[in-house]
Amino acid sequence: MSITEIFSSEQIIKGGLILITLIVFAENGIFFCFFLPGDYLLFSAGIFCGTGDFNVPISYLLACVSGAAIIGSTFGYYTGVLVGNRLLNAKDSFFFKRDFIIKTRYYYIKYAGNTLIIGRFLPVVRTFAPLLAGVINMDIKKFMFFNVIGGLIWTFVLVLGGYFLGVKFPQILNYLEYIIFAFMAITSLIVIKGFFSAKKTTKEIN
């Protein structure tokens, strides 16, 4: 199945609002669902909502996906808390070092806002950022503050961006595949850049 088929109005309509909501929740909160296409799904759903192909009120779509993003990340946080408590009692091994938690805690103290807000727009990062916040037992009030802001910004920007494009330029459906590829290229470059920045920060900590 091609990318255009995956993000076609037919596929989104068949899945419906419930499936879109579940995918957003899973990608934001379940670590092994990091591969799910949250960005493209939200943007495409917004476009189809704007063109009228996806017959769901834009307010319903925004409420469902923003709620799923926030609740999903909260689930990921508490998963991290559970995992973190076990890791703290675990001995160092080839796959795990206690030093990792120390470095991660330092990184979150310095960049928590950027990681949880800007990281929403980055595949993989938005899945693992809440998990790591839980692992280091980041203050829940601070986490929820950035979680809510990040979740609302991410969903509203992508869904409304797609929606208004769909309303003003319904012919954009003919170029959806190119837009998705552009998304992939941009987000991939940002993730790669972020990886090297984090690596540099880790060296500074050492």
N, C-alpha and C positions, 0 to 999 in steps of 0.2 A: 504494500500500500504506500503510495507516494505521500509527500508532505501535504500537498493540496487536498488529497482525499481525507487525510487525518483531520485537517482543520476545515473541511468543507461544512457548509451550513447544514447539509444532510446529517453528517455525523454529530454535530453539536445538537441539532434538534432531536435526533434519536436518543442521545444521551440525556438531554434535558437539564434543567437547572440542578436537579439532585446530583447527577453524575459530576457536573462541573464543580459543585460545592465539595463533593467528596474528594475529587482530585486535588483541589486547592488545599484542603485539610491534610491529605496524605503527604503532599509534597512539602508542606511546611512543618509537619509534625512527626513523620515516621521516617527514620533515617534510611531505610532501604528503598524508599520511594523518591530518592533525590533525582532520579532520571526523568520524572514526570514533567511535562512541558507547561509549567504554570504561566510563564510570561506570555507565550504564544496563545495559550488557551484563553486567557483573560482578554487579550487584545482582539483575538478573532471573535470571541463571544460578543464583545462590545461592537465590533463592526457589523456582525449579523443582526444584533439588536437594533442598530441604527438603520440598517437597510430594511428591516421588517421581516427578514427571513427567520429570525429567532423571536417568536412571539411571546416575549416576557418583558414586563415593565422594567425599565432601566433601574428604578429604585429597588425592585426585588433582587435584581442581579447584583447590584452593589451591596445590598444588605447581606445577602447570602455569602458572597465570596469574601467580603471583608471580615465577616464574622468567622468564616472557616479559616482564614489566614491567621487571625488572632488566636482563636481556640487551638488551632493546629500547632502553632509555635509554643503555646502554653503547655500543651501535651508533650512536645519535644523537650521543653525545659524540665518538666517533672520526670521525664524518662532519664534525662541527664543527671538529675539529683539522685535517682535510684542507682544509676550506674556509677556515679561519682562516689557515693558512700561505699560501694563495693571496691572501687579502685583504691580508695584511701587505705583500705585494710589489706590490699593485695601486695605481694612482694614484687620487686622489680624483676622483669623478665626481658626476653629478647623483643617482645612485642609491646611492652609497656614499661615506662619509667615514671617514677613519681615526679621527676623534674618536669615532665610534660605539663602536669597540673599547675605547678608553680609558674611556669612560663605563660601558660594560658591565662591564669589569674592576673598576672602582670599586664598582659596584652589587653584584657577586658577592662581593667582599671583605667587604662590609658585611652582605649578606642571603643568602649562599649557602645556609645551612641552611633558612631559610624558603622560599626559591625552589624548592629541590629536594624538600622534604618536603611543605609545605603546597600547593605548586604541583601536586603529583600529583592533587589533588582538583579542579583547574581545567582544563576543556577548553582546548585550544590551548596553554596554559602548559606542561602536562606534556609536550607534544610538542617545544616549542622551547627549554625550559629546559636540557635536556642538550646540545642543539646549540650554544647560546650558551656553555655552560660549556666546550665543546671549542674554540670559536672563540677564546676568551681564554686557552686553555691552562691552565685551572684544574688544580691539582695532582690527579693521578689518584687518589691515596689518599684525599684529602679528598672528591673527587667520589664515589668508590665507597662511602664511609662513608654519605653522605647518600642516595645512590642506593639502597643496600640497605635502609636504614631506611625511606625513603619508599615504596619498592616494596612492602615487607611490610605497612606500615601501611595503605596504600591498598587493596591487594587483600584483606587480612584483614578490614578494617572493612566494606567493601562486600559481599564474598561471605558472610562470617559473619552480617552484619546481615540480609541477605536470607534466608540459610539458616534462622536461628532464627525469623524471622517466618513463613517457609513452614511450619516444623514446628508452631509454636504456632497460627498463624492461616492455614490453607490457603485460606480464603475470600478472602484478600488478593488472589488472582489476579483477582477481579472488580473490583479498584480499581487495578490495575497502571498503567493509562493515566494516572490522576490522580497517582500517585506519580512517574511519569516526568516529567510536566509540572512537578511541584513541584521535582524535581531540576533541570530546565532553568532554571526561574525563579531558584532560589537560586544556582546556579553562574554564571548570566549576570550577576546582580547583583554577585557577588564579583569576577568578571573585570573588569567595568566599574569597580568601586571600585579594583581593583589597577592598572588602566590609569592612572587619574588620580593614584594614589599614586606610580607610577613616573615619571609626567610631572613631578610636583612634585619628586621626588628629582633628576631630570635638570636641572631649573632650578637647584636648589641647588648641583649640581656646577659649573654654568656660573658 
